[in-house]
Amino acid sequence: MKIKVAHDGQEVFFLLQIPGAYAYNNEDPHNMASVALMFPIGDDATYHNMGGCPESSGTCNSTSCLGHEVDLMHFEVNKAIPGRLYGGNIFDSINGTGKDSFGNLNDGYAWNPHCRYFDGNGPTGATGGGANDWRGSWTHSTMDTSYGLVAIDSPYGKVDSTGTYTFEFARSLRTNDVLQQDFQFTIGQTQRMAAAFWYPVNGGSWQPYDHYSATCDWLPLELLPGAISKSEIKTGTAFGTFSLLVSLASLAVAVAVAWWVRQSSKNSFVPINTTQL
């Protein structure tokens, strides 16, 4: 898996590329590719066991698993058309959840593999206040997306064709999360992340635990602060000066034209002779 990360000071962007033959089975979502990103939130969150809370699915909650929270972004391509943008949408945002009902690009969190939920949901059901802050898209190198694929084009390409999967994701560096379910990125600091990939081997459906990991522990992720070069500063200053001169010249011309029009419109007053009507 090749992972590239960039930011523009407001959003962070992820590019993931995984070599593999194109697999697609519209009747079985686990017979197609899927990818996920994971980030630690709690101070005790571990890479292994997805946060590492020792509680079971019947006893895990925000109190018993406090400190083991991890942020999850999970994208199953079974409902997503290649080249289209999925993730946060108005429909699911109204319900206060991180679920993506249209493309399965979901924003979630977990305390361990048995305690995974959409943002805004928990062991007792919907809690509200959640949101899907992720946007993303996918494609395969054997596809032609230049003309815009639609649902009727499914399976979108020749199955088993050798190529590379490409996934692109974006999210704000900081979110409005008040439930401790989103990781908050910081420029200039080294953070931790993980990436996983699900893929049907020998035509068999994968299970939730049946995935490939990019590494066996957290990956270091450093978002470097941006810098403006001296040449860019000089170019910007020169352009600004030129723009100011052009603006002043335009203002002078506008004033001159307005004065000329005003002077030309000063005609002698001629009273109307009503006896001639």
SULGI-V693670 format. One record per run of one state. SS is the DSSP state (h for helix, s for strand, l for the rest). FROM is the first residue (numbers start at 1). LEN is the number of residues. If there is no record, write none. Layout:
BEGIN
ss=SS from=FROM len=LEN
ss=SS from=FROM len=LEN
END
This chain:
BEGIN
ss=l from=1 len=1
ss=s from=2 len=6
ss=l from=8 len=3
ss=s from=11 len=9
ss=l from=20 len=9
ss=h from=29 len=3
ss=l from=32 len=2
ss=s from=34 len=7
ss=l from=41 len=5
ss=s from=46 len=1
ss=l from=47 len=4
ss=s from=51 len=1
ss=l from=52 len=18
ss=s from=70 len=7
ss=h from=77 len=3
ss=l from=80 len=6
ss=s from=86 len=2
ss=l from=88 len=2
ss=h from=90 len=5
ss=l from=95 len=10
ss=s from=105 len=8
ss=l from=113 len=2
ss=s from=115 len=4
ss=l from=119 len=2
ss=s from=121 len=2
ss=l from=123 len=2
ss=s from=125 len=2
ss=l from=127 len=8
ss=s from=135 len=6
ss=l from=141 len=10
ss=h from=151 len=3
ss=l from=154 len=10
ss=s from=164 len=9
ss=l from=173 len=17
ss=s from=190 len=9
ss=l from=199 len=2
ss=h from=201 len=3
ss=l from=204 len=8
ss=s from=212 len=2
ss=l from=214 len=5
ss=s from=219 len=4
ss=l from=223 len=7
ss=h from=230 len=35
ss=l from=265 len=9
ss=h from=274 len=3
ss=l from=277 len=1
END
